[in-house]
Amino acid sequence: MTERITLNIRADSRPGLLHNLSGVIEKKLIRIISLCLTAPEADGTVQIVVELLIKLTDLNTLKLKLQNIVEVYSVITSEAEPVTSAS
């Protein structure tokens, strides 16, 4: 079953970061519903909130892949919300 998941990602702000993140998500054929990025903090980090439609069985693999990106410090998942149909 497909779930609506929100990932909160903390990472270093640098050119190409969003490209790398979305590339990892795209390779897994996961649909991005929304993406929000904060302005860089004083320490150069940003908060990225990504809302996805994903199977729960794929979630841990995706989180590990995202955490393997050098600039990413953490990937935190919000609670899952079942989706009856993904259009």
Residue frames relative to the residue before (quaternion, step in Angstrom):
aa qw qx qy qz dx dy dz
M 1.0000 0.0000 0.0000 0.0000 0.00 0.00 0.00
T 0.4143 -0.7056 0.5252 0.2337 3.54 -1.02 0.84
E 0.1476 -0.7900 0.5935 0.0436 3.54 -0.99 0.94
R 0.3752 -0.6662 0.5885 0.2629 3.53 -1.26 0.50
I 0.0148 -0.8168 0.5722 -0.0725 3.56 -0.46 1.28
T 0.1859 -0.7492 0.6228 0.1279 3.55 -1.13 0.70
L 0.1525 -0.7719 0.6139 0.0643 3.55 -0.86 1.05
N 0.1650 -0.7446 0.6393 0.0982 3.56 -1.01 0.87
I 0.0618 -0.8204 0.5674 -0.0357 3.54 -0.48 1.25
R 0.1331 -0.7564 0.6363 0.0728 3.56 -0.96 0.92
A 0.1256 0.8079 -0.5550 0.1531 3.57 -0.69 1.11
D 0.5800 -0.5335 0.4740 0.3927 3.53 -1.35 0.23
S 0.4000 -0.6958 0.5413 0.2507 3.56 -1.01 0.82
R 0.2560 0.7436 -0.5893 0.1851 3.55 -0.79 1.05
P 0.6211 -0.5362 0.3970 0.4112 3.58 -1.16 0.45
G 0.7968 0.3099 -0.2381 0.4607 3.56 -0.99 0.86
L 0.4452 0.7141 -0.4516 0.2965 3.60 1.23 -0.14
L 0.6876 0.4728 -0.2927 0.4668 3.61 0.80 -0.96
H 0.6051 0.5508 -0.3437 0.4609 3.58 1.10 -0.69
N 0.6680 0.4923 -0.2989 0.4713 3.59 0.93 -0.87
L 0.6630 0.5069 -0.3070 0.4574 3.58 0.91 -0.91
S 0.7037 0.4514 -0.2784 0.4728 3.58 0.79 -0.98
G 0.6023 0.5647 -0.3545 0.4389 3.60 1.12 -0.57
V 0.6406 0.5068 -0.3165 0.4823 3.58 1.00 -0.81
I 0.6622 0.4996 -0.3018 0.4699 3.58 0.95 -0.88
E 0.6622 0.5187 -0.3017 0.4487 3.59 0.94 -0.91
K 0.6264 0.5531 -0.3429 0.4291 3.60 0.98 -0.79
K 0.6918 0.4493 -0.2622 0.5008 3.57 1.15 -0.63
L 0.4038 -0.7402 0.4422 0.3058 3.61 1.35 0.07
I 0.3691 0.7077 -0.4949 0.3436 3.54 1.03 0.92
R 0.3857 -0.7437 0.5058 0.2058 3.57 -0.92 0.95
I 0.2677 -0.7369 0.6018 0.1521 3.57 -0.87 1.01
I 0.2648 -0.7659 0.5690 0.1396 3.58 -0.77 1.08
S 0.7860 -0.1299 0.1047 0.5953 3.57 0.92 -0.93
L 0.1144 -0.7674 0.6293 0.0452 3.52 -1.29 0.50
C 0.0075 -0.7929 0.6077 -0.0437 3.56 -0.88 1.00
L 0.1061 -0.8000 0.5905 0.0058 3.56 -0.93 0.96
T 0.3361 -0.7364 0.5488 0.2087 3.58 -0.91 0.91
A 0.5943 -0.5143 0.4594 0.4138 3.53 -1.32 0.21
P 0.5959 -0.5850 0.3987 0.3791 3.62 -1.07 0.62
E 0.4353 -0.6701 0.5436 0.2567 3.55 -1.11 0.83
A 0.7138 -0.4325 0.3275 0.4429 3.59 -1.31 0.09
D 0.6993 0.4567 -0.2697 0.4793 3.60 1.11 -0.67
G 0.5833 -0.6273 0.3485 0.3806 3.61 1.28 0.12
T 0.5695 0.5884 -0.3950 0.4164 3.58 1.23 0.21
V 0.2029 -0.7550 0.6121 0.1188 3.54 -1.30 0.46
Q 0.3240 -0.6815 0.6141 0.2313 3.53 -1.33 0.42
I 0.0829 -0.7793 0.6210 0.0117 3.55 -0.87 1.01
V 0.1077 -0.7731 0.6236 0.0432 3.56 -0.85 1.01
V 0.0297 -0.8000 0.5978 -0.0422 3.55 -0.67 1.18
E 0.1665 -0.7670 0.6134 0.0876 3.55 -0.83 1.01
L 0.0736 -0.8317 0.5488 -0.0396 3.56 -0.71 1.16
L 0.2679 -0.6551 0.6608 0.2500 3.50 -1.40 0.23
I 0.1670 0.8042 -0.5346 0.1987 3.56 -0.40 1.26
K 0.4604 -0.6180 0.5509 0.3203 3.54 -1.24 0.49
L 0.5401 -0.6450 0.4320 0.3249 3.58 -0.92 0.88
T 0.6062 0.5657 -0.3558 0.4312 3.59 1.12 -0.57
D 0.6954 0.4560 -0.2671 0.4870 3.61 1.20 -0.47
L 0.4999 0.7164 -0.4003 0.2766 3.58 1.24 -0.38
N 0.6900 0.4799 -0.3021 0.4499 3.62 0.76 -0.93
T 0.6270 0.5285 -0.3328 0.4656 3.58 1.02 -0.76
L 0.6523 0.5077 -0.3140 0.4671 3.58 0.94 -0.87
K 0.6538 0.5153 -0.3198 0.4526 3.60 0.88 -0.90
L 0.6523 0.5057 -0.3168 0.4673 3.61 0.95 -0.82
K 0.6459 0.5144 -0.3186 0.4654 3.60 0.97 -0.83
L 0.6644 0.4937 -0.3057 0.4705 3.60 0.95 -0.84
Q 0.6672 0.5004 -0.3012 0.4623 3.59 1.00 -0.79
N 0.6036 0.5587 -0.3544 0.4448 3.60 1.22 -0.34
I 0.5186 0.5918 -0.4339 0.4389 3.60 1.24 -0.15
V 0.5517 -0.6788 0.3762 0.3055 3.56 -0.66 1.18
E 0.7203 0.4734 -0.2565 0.4373 3.61 0.88 -0.91
V 0.6110 0.5790 -0.3449 0.4154 3.61 1.21 -0.38
Y 0.2532 -0.7764 0.5653 0.1163 3.56 -0.86 1.07
S 0.8139 -0.0757 0.0823 0.5702 3.59 0.92 -0.85
V 0.1190 -0.7382 0.6597 0.0755 3.52 -1.33 0.58
I 0.0259 -0.8089 0.5855 -0.0477 3.56 -0.50 1.24
T 0.2827 -0.7754 0.5508 0.1241 3.55 -0.95 0.97
S 0.3207 -0.6968 0.5999 0.2275 3.54 -1.08 0.76
E 0.6957 -0.4607 0.3320 0.4399 3.58 -1.27 0.07
A 0.4913 -0.6695 0.4860 0.2724 3.53 -1.15 0.75
E 0.1388 -0.7565 0.6349 0.0732 3.52 -1.18 0.71
P 0.4087 -0.7303 0.4824 0.2587 3.64 -0.52 1.08
V 0.1748 -0.7540 0.6262 0.0941 3.54 -1.12 0.76
T 0.3831 -0.7581 0.4805 0.2183 3.57 -0.69 1.04
S 0.7989 -0.0300 0.0110 0.6006 3.59 1.02 -0.70
A 0.2319 -0.7580 0.5970 0.1234 3.54 -0.98 0.92
S 0.0410 -0.8242 0.5647 -0.0041 3.56 -0.42 1.19
